Each structure stands twice: as structure tokens, then as C-alpha cells.
Amino acid sequence: MQKTYYDPADLKKFGNISEWNEELGTKFFDYYSKVFEEGSLSAREKSLIALAVAHTIQCPYCIDAYTGDGLQRGITKEEMMEALHVAGAIRGGASLVHGVQMMNKVNKLDM
């Protein structure tokens, strides 16, 4: 098995972040749990959103966690891939729309 910077086994240690600051760790996990409860969005929808965001922020732990969570919630591989393409389109668009700033700057300097 190839060594990588990210060890998949570390995902199971996520709860350990509370060890060095129990108060803040507890508050974070309370908030995190509350966010993923059923609400206006279903837990399934939230899992799919989390998977797309995980790819956007390129978190391998989150990708692993929400791929598994999504499968358990009945999200299909086609739905996962479509969500990934939505995330990619938004990320690409966000880069490109900042090109307007570059164009404005060039136009200002060319005057």
C-alpha cells in the first residue's frame, strides 16, 4: 500500500480533537450534529451537498466520509457524480468571474 500524507484511518480519530479543548470540541460537534439533522433539507440532501463541498475544498477525509454516508442514504453514483460536476462548475465559474477584476484593471491601466 502506498503511503500518503492523508491516512484514511485518521478519519476515525476526528472526535479526538476535543481532547485538547473539550469545551470548543463539544460545541463544534453539537453544532455539526445539529446541521445534519432533518430540517428544510433532508439528511440525504445534506449528505449530497456535503459531498460536493468536500470535493470543492478537496478534503479527502470528507470525501471518504460523505461518499460512504451517501451510499448508506441511497444516493447513487450517478447523483454523486452530478453533484461533483455542479461543484466543479461553480468552482470554475468562481475563478473565471474574477477575470472581470483583471479586465477592469487592464482597462484602467491602458487608459
C-alpha positions in Angstrom: 0.0 0.0 0.0 1.3 3.4 -1.0 2.0 5.9 1.8 0.1 9.2 1.5 0.1 12.4 3.5 -3.6 11.7 4.5 -4.1 8.5 6.4 -7.7 7.2 5.9 -7.5 5.8 9.4 -7.2 9.3 10.8 -10.9 10.0 9.9 -11.9 7.7 12.8 -9.8 10.0 15.1 -11.8 13.1 14.3 -13.6 13.0 17.6 -10.2 13.3 19.3 -9.9 17.0 18.5 -12.0 17.6 21.7 -9.2 16.2 23.8 -7.1 19.3 23.8 -10.1 21.7 24.2 -13.1 19.9 25.4 -15.4 22.9 25.5 -14.8 24.0 21.9 -14.7 20.5 20.6 -18.1 19.7 22.2 -19.6 22.9 20.9 -18.3 22.1 17.4 -19.7 18.6 17.4 -23.0 19.8 18.8 -23.3 22.3 16.0 -22.1 19.8 13.4 -24.7 17.3 14.5 -27.4 19.9 14.5 -26.6 21.0 11.0 -27.0 17.5 9.6 -30.4 16.8 11.3 -33.5 16.6 9.2 -34.9 20.1 8.6 -36.0 22.0 5.5 -33.4 19.8 3.7 -33.4 16.0 4.2 -30.4 14.3 5.7 -29.9 12.7 2.3 -29.8 16.1 0.6 -27.4 17.5 3.2 -25.1 14.5 2.6 -25.0 15.2 -1.1 -24.3 18.8 -0.5 -21.5 17.8 1.9 -20.0 15.5 -0.7 -20.0 18.3 -3.3 -18.4 20.8 -0.9 -15.9 18.1 0.2 -14.7 18.0 -3.4 -14.6 21.7 -3.7 -12.5 22.2 -0.6 -10.5 19.0 -1.6 -10.8 17.3 1.8 -10.0 13.6 1.4 -11.4 12.8 4.8 -14.7 14.5 4.0 -14.8 12.8 0.5 -14.4 9.4 2.2 -17.0 10.2 4.9 -19.7 11.6 2.7 -19.2 9.0 -0.1 -19.9 6.3 2.5 -22.7 8.3 4.1 -24.3 9.0 0.8 -24.3 5.4 -0.2 -25.9 4.4 3.1 -28.6 7.0 2.4 -29.3 5.6 -1.1 -27.5 8.3 -3.1 -26.5 6.7 -6.4 -23.1 7.0 -8.0 -24.7 9.0 -10.8 -26.2 11.5 -8.3 -22.8 11.8 -6.7 -21.0 12.4 -10.0 -23.7 15.0 -11.0 -23.1 16.8 -7.7 -19.4 16.7 -8.3 -19.9 18.4 -11.7 -22.1 21.0 -10.1 -19.3 21.7 -7.6 -16.7 21.8 -10.4 -18.8 24.2 -12.4 -19.3 26.6 -9.5 -15.6 26.4 -8.6 -14.6 27.0 -12.2 -17.1 29.8 -12.6 -15.8 31.5 -9.4 -12.3 31.5 -10.9 -13.5 32.9 -14.2 -15.8 35.6 -12.8 -12.7 37.1 -11.0 -11.3 37.6 -14.5 -13.6 40.7 -14.6 -11.4 42.2 -12.0 -8.3 41.6 -14.2 -10.1 43.0 -17.2 -11.1 46.1 -15.2 -7.6 46.6 -14.0 -6.1 46.2 -17.5 -8.7 48.7 -18.9 -7.8 51.2 -16.2 -4.1 50.9 -16.7 -4.5 51.1 -20.5 -6.3 54.5 -20.2 
